[in-house]
Structures are given as structure tokens and as C-alpha cells.
Amino acid sequence: MENPTASELIKKLAEGKISRKEFDLFLSMLDDKKQTENLDEGFWTVFAQLVDGNGSDPDKGNNLKE
């Protein structure tokens, strides 16, 4: 992936499909104030999938609903 955004890396991280190089890039983005919006977007997308039960592990997603 060439020049991925923080949001794209969060998605790959949540799916377990992130490479070591991409993970290192993601960690460096955590300190980059320019990436704040992308980080927020990526985390909200992942959290929404978990709450809706559409995450990568359906059993875990369903445990959040009560």
C-alpha cells in the first residue's frame, strides 16, 4: 500500500492484515497532529462495526449488544 492514510491502516490492523512496515507507519502517525482526523475516522469506523456486530469476529460484535 503506497502512502496509506491512518484510517486505512486502522482498518488493516482491525482485520489483522497489517504488515510490520505498515504497523510501524501507523505508530508514527499516532504522534502526527496532521493525522488526527484520519485517526478519528478510522477508529470510529472500527468501533461502529463492532457495535453493529459487523466486525471481523461476529461473535464478539454480538456480545456488545444487549
Backbone as CSV, one residue per row, in Angstrom:
resi,resn,N_x,N_y,N_z,CA_x,CA_y,CA_z,C_x,C_y,C_z
1,MET,0.854,-1.168,0.000,0.000,0.000,0.000,0.904,1.237,0.000
2,GLU,0.718,2.094,-0.970,1.561,3.269,-1.104,0.914,4.471,-0.417
3,ASN,1.620,5.075,0.537,1.143,6.240,1.289,-0.257,6.046,1.875
4,PRO,-0.454,5.023,2.683,-1.778,4.799,3.266,-2.113,5.867,4.306
5,THR,-3.394,6.129,4.457,-3.839,7.052,5.494,-3.938,6.302,6.814
6,ALA,-4.026,7.041,7.884,-4.180,6.417,9.198,-5.457,5.588,9.242
7,SER,-6.501,6.079,8.624,-7.771,5.355,8.596,-7.625,3.996,7.897
8,GLU,-6.913,3.975,6.786,-6.690,2.720,6.061,-5.864,1.743,6.892
9,LEU,-4.873,2.253,7.597,-4.042,1.385,8.426,-4.820,0.826,9.612
10,ILE,-5.707,1.614,10.187,-6.542,1.134,11.295,-7.430,-0.002,10.809
11,LYS,-7.994,0.156,9.615,-8.840,-0.901,9.054,-8.039,-2.189,8.876
12,LYS,-6.829,-2.071,8.323,-5.985,-3.250,8.132,-5.602,-3.864,9.478
13,LEU,-5.338,-3.021,10.462,-4.990,-3.505,11.794,-6.156,-4.287,12.393
14,ALA,-7.358,-3.751,12.274,-8.548,-4.414,12.808,-8.815,-5.749,12.121
15,GLU,-8.476,-5.843,10.852,-8.681,-7.084,10.089,-7.540,-8.076,10.276
16,GLY,-6.465,-7.629,10.939,-5.303,-8.492,11.123,-4.492,-8.666,9.852
17,LYS,-4.587,-7.700,8.936,-3.905,-7.794,7.649,-2.840,-6.722,7.480
18,ILE,-2.294,-6.231,8.571,-1.306,-5.162,8.509,0.102,-5.755,8.554
19,SER,0.974,-5.215,7.725,2.357,-5.680,7.721,3.138,-4.965,8.823
20,ARG,4.306,-5.465,9.107,5.159,-4.836,10.132,5.501,-3.396,9.736
21,LYS,5.826,-3.197,8.468,6.167,-1.865,7.971,4.974,-0.911,8.119
22,GLU,3.785,-1.395,7.774,2.571,-0.584,7.901,2.269,-0.285,9.369
23,PHE,2.506,-1.267,10.236,2.262,-1.062,11.666,3.210,-0.008,12.227
24,ASP,4.464,-0.056,11.819,5.427,0.964,12.242,4.997,2.350,11.763
25,LEU,4.498,2.417,10.531,3.999,3.680,9.996,2.795,4.164,10.810
26,PHE,1.892,3.241,11.137,0.722,3.577,11.958,1.154,4.157,13.304
27,LEU,2.122,3.521,13.942,2.599,4.017,15.236,3.182,5.416,15.116
28,SER,3.890,5.680,14.039,4.452,7.018,13.853,3.352,8.053,13.621
29,MET,2.238,7.630,13.043,1.124,8.545,12.792,0.405,8.953,14.074
30,LEU,0.536,8.149,15.110,-0.135,8.478,16.369,0.370,9.790,16.958
31,ASP,1.609,10.139,16.670,2.182,11.390,17.166,2.053,12.545,16.180
32,ASP,1.543,12.265,14.997,1.448,13.282,13.949,0.110,14.010,14.047
33,LYS,0.141,15.257,14.455,-1.091,16.030,14.632,-1.868,16.202,13.326
34,LYS,-1.184,16.101,12.190,-1.846,16.217,10.886,-2.743,15.013,10.607
35,GLN,-2.499,13.908,11.290,-3.253,12.676,11.061,-4.455,12.524,12.001
36,THR,-4.691,13.511,12.840,-5.756,13.411,13.848,-7.106,13.064,13.236
37,GLU,-7.489,13.750,12.175,-8.791,13.499,11.555,-8.869,12.081,10.989
38,ASN,-7.810,11.628,10.329,-7.791,10.269,9.778,-7.835,9.219,10.878
39,LEU,-7.132,9.472,11.977,-7.161,8.534,13.106,-8.565,8.458,13.688
40,ASP,-9.186,9.613,13.900,-10.559,9.637,14.428,-11.508,8.871,13.519
41,GLU,-11.427,9.140,12.231,-12.296,8.479,11.259,-12.096,6.964,11.288
42,GLY,-10.847,6.541,11.291,-10.551,5.108,11.289,-11.036,4.401,12.537
43,PHE,-10.785,5.004,13.698,-11.227,4.375,14.944,-12.748,4.355,15.049
44,TRP,-13.409,5.442,14.648,-14.878,5.454,14.697,-15.473,4.399,13.776
45,THR,-14.875,4.203,12.613,-15.360,3.185,11.679,-15.251,1.789,12.293
46,VAL,-14.102,1.500,12.895,-13.901,0.186,13.515,-14.847,-0.007,14.695
47,PHE,-14.971,0.994,15.549,-15.858,0.879,16.709,-17.316,0.708,16.280
48,ALA,-17.733,1.424,15.231,-19.101,1.298,14.734,-19.372,-0.116,14.235
49,GLN,-18.386,-0.713,13.567,-18.556,-2.080,13.086,-18.695,-3.049,14.258
50,LEU,-17.940,-2.830,15.310,-18.024,-3.706,16.480,-19.375,-3.586,17.163
51,VAL,-19.848,-2.368,17.318,-21.135,-2.141,17.979,-22.281,-2.685,17.137
52,ASP,-22.173,-2.544,15.817,-23.214,-3.041,14.916,-23.140,-4.541,14.700
53,GLY,-22.074,-5.163,15.195,-21.919,-6.596,15.007,-21.374,-6.960,13.644
54,ASN,-20.802,-6.003,12.930,-20.261,-6.274,11.597,-18.748,-6.352,11.606
55,GLY,-18.138,-6.559,12.760,-16.682,-6.646,12.849,-16.174,-7.931,12.257
56,SER,-14.872,-8.136,12.323,-14.269,-9.314,11.724,-14.624,-10.588,12.490
57,ASP,-15.010,-10.472,13.756,-15.419,-11.627,14.549,-16.865,-11.412,14.977
58,PRO,-17.817,-12.029,14.275,-19.237,-11.790,14.565,-19.641,-12.115,16.000
59,ASP,-19.002,-13.106,16.623,-19.364,-13.444,17.991,-19.030,-12.319,18.950
60,LYS,-17.896,-11.663,18.747,-17.511,-10.554,19.602,-18.440,-9.373,19.409
61,GLY,-18.815,-9.095,18.178,-19.718,-7.985,17.890,-21.070,-8.181,18.536
62,ASN,-21.569,-9.413,18.515,-22.872,-9.680,19.106,-22.850,-9.584,20.611
63,ASN,-21.689,-9.776,21.239,-21.604,-9.663,22.683,-21.779,-8.238,23.160
64,LEU,-21.593,-7.263,22.272,-21.727,-5.867,22.667,-23.188,-5.440,22.699
65,LYS,-24.048,-6.152,22.006,-25.469,-5.816,22.002,-26.157,-6.475,23.174
66,GLU,-26.974,-5.713,23.834,-27.739,-6.308,24.935,-29.150,-5.808,24.904
